[in-house]
Every structure is written in C-alpha cells, then in structure tokens.
Amino acid sequence: MTGVAWAADAAAAPGGMAGFAQFVPLILIFVVFYFLLIRPQQKRAKEHQNYLTNLKRGDRVITGGGIHGVITSLTDTVVTLEIAENVRIKVSRSAIAGSATDTDKVQTKSAG
C-alpha cells in the first residue's frame, strides 16, 4: 500500500502545469470575445460619440425614436429639430441615433 501512495504523490507533482493548461481554453475564449464583440462595440461607441460632438446646424438626423428632422439649434445637451415647417422639438443630444442622409442613401440604392 505504501508503494501506491508514493506513486500517487509522484504523479500529482507535475499537476501544476496541468492546472494552467485547463485555463488556456478560457483565456482563448476571452481573447476571441474581445476581438469579435467588445472591441468593435467600443469602436462604434467612440465613433457615435464623435458624431454627436460634431453635430451642426442644418444636419439631417434621426432620433432613437425614429423622428427625422433638421437641426436648427444646438446646446451642449439639447438639440432643436425642425420636423415639419414651423414645427420644432427639443431632444437630448444623446437621443440622436444617426444621420438621416446616410439612411436616405441606403433607401435610394435599395429602391433603384
């Protein structure tokens, strides 16, 4: 019996590397998730924030709720949109989802 116990101890000694080898797939999964999901999302968020800071009067935009309008005035936090002739609404700058001219281009291409 003592010979078996010594053999078990000898086999357990190199187990330190085996423990690290179990974490390698988890590390690889995290790296793949970072490059496929996290990094592109951060890039899109940075581009959108840059877009919001560069808004100016006359830009055609779409809000998150789908309202199309033309910017008539801006502050740091509020954008005034003209959505029809002499109809203006104020929305939060963060509510702007994107440019209406970009979606117009896409609709024109798909219709033609």
C-alpha positions as CSV (number, residue, x, y, z in Angstrom):
1,M,0.0,0.0,0.0
2,T,2.8,2.5,0.7
3,G,4.2,2.0,-2.8
4,V,0.9,3.0,-4.3
5,A,0.7,6.1,-2.1
6,W,4.2,7.2,-3.2
7,A,3.3,6.7,-6.8
8,A,0.2,8.9,-6.4
9,D,2.3,11.7,-4.9
10,A,4.8,11.5,-7.7
11,A,2.0,11.8,-10.3
12,A,0.4,14.8,-8.6
13,A,3.6,16.8,-8.5
14,P,3.6,17.9,-12.2
15,G,-0.1,18.8,-11.9
16,G,0.8,22.5,-11.7
17,M,1.2,22.7,-15.4
18,A,-1.9,20.7,-16.0
19,G,-3.9,23.2,-13.9
20,F,-2.6,26.1,-16.1
21,A,-3.4,24.1,-19.2
22,Q,-7.1,24.0,-18.1
23,F,-7.3,27.8,-18.2
24,V,-5.8,28.1,-21.7
25,P,-9.1,27.5,-23.5
26,L,-10.9,30.0,-21.2
27,I,-8.2,32.6,-22.0
28,L,-8.5,31.9,-25.7
29,I,-12.3,32.3,-25.5
30,F,-11.9,35.6,-23.8
31,V,-9.5,36.8,-26.4
32,V,-11.9,35.8,-29.2
33,F,-14.8,37.6,-27.5
34,Y,-12.7,40.7,-27.0
35,F,-11.7,40.9,-30.7
36,L,-15.1,39.9,-32.1
37,L,-17.5,41.6,-29.7
38,I,-16.0,44.0,-27.2
39,R,-13.5,45.9,-29.3
40,P,-15.9,46.6,-32.3
41,Q,-18.6,47.8,-29.8
42,Q,-16.2,50.2,-28.2
43,K,-15.1,51.4,-31.7
44,R,-18.8,52.1,-32.7
45,A,-19.5,53.9,-29.4
46,K,-16.4,56.1,-29.9
47,E,-17.5,56.9,-33.5
48,H,-21.0,57.7,-32.4
49,Q,-19.8,60.0,-29.6
50,N,-17.5,61.7,-32.1
51,Y,-20.5,62.1,-34.4
52,L,-22.6,63.7,-31.6
53,T,-19.9,66.2,-30.7
54,N,-19.5,67.3,-34.4
55,L,-23.2,68.0,-35.0
56,K,-24.0,71.4,-36.5
57,R,-27.0,73.4,-37.7
58,G,-28.5,72.1,-40.9
59,D,-27.6,68.5,-40.4
60,R,-30.4,66.0,-41.1
61,V,-30.6,63.5,-38.3
62,I,-32.8,60.6,-36.9
63,T,-33.6,60.3,-33.3
64,G,-33.6,57.0,-31.4
65,G,-37.4,57.1,-31.6
66,G,-37.3,57.3,-35.4
67,I,-38.1,61.0,-35.8
68,H,-36.4,62.6,-38.8
69,G,-35.5,66.3,-38.6
70,V,-33.1,69.1,-39.4
71,I,-31.1,70.7,-36.6
72,T,-32.0,74.3,-36.1
73,S,-30.1,75.0,-32.9
74,L,-27.7,73.2,-30.5
75,T,-26.5,73.4,-26.9
76,D,-24.2,71.0,-25.0
77,T,-27.1,68.7,-24.1
78,V,-30.2,69.7,-26.2
79,V,-30.8,69.7,-29.9
80,T,-33.7,71.5,-31.5
81,L,-35.1,69.7,-34.6
82,E,-37.4,71.1,-37.2
83,I,-39.6,68.1,-38.1
84,A,-42.0,69.9,-40.3
85,E,-42.4,73.5,-41.5
86,N,-42.6,75.7,-38.3
87,V,-42.7,72.6,-36.1
88,R,-39.7,72.3,-33.8
89,I,-39.0,69.9,-31.0
90,K,-36.2,69.7,-28.5
91,V,-34.5,66.4,-27.9
92,S,-31.5,65.3,-25.8
93,R,-28.3,65.3,-27.8
94,S,-27.8,61.6,-26.8
95,A,-31.2,60.8,-28.4
96,I,-29.7,61.4,-31.8
97,A,-29.2,57.9,-33.4
98,G,-27.5,58.9,-36.6
99,S,-27.6,60.9,-39.9
100,A,-30.7,60.9,-42.0
101,T,-28.7,61.5,-45.1
102,D,-27.0,58.1,-44.6
103,T,-30.3,56.3,-44.4
104,D,-31.6,58.3,-47.4
105,K,-28.7,57.0,-49.5
106,V,-29.4,53.4,-48.4
107,Q,-33.1,53.7,-49.2
108,T,-32.3,55.2,-52.6
109,K,-29.9,52.4,-53.5
110,S,-32.4,49.7,-52.4
111,A,-35.3,51.3,-54.3
112,G,-33.3,51.7,-57.5
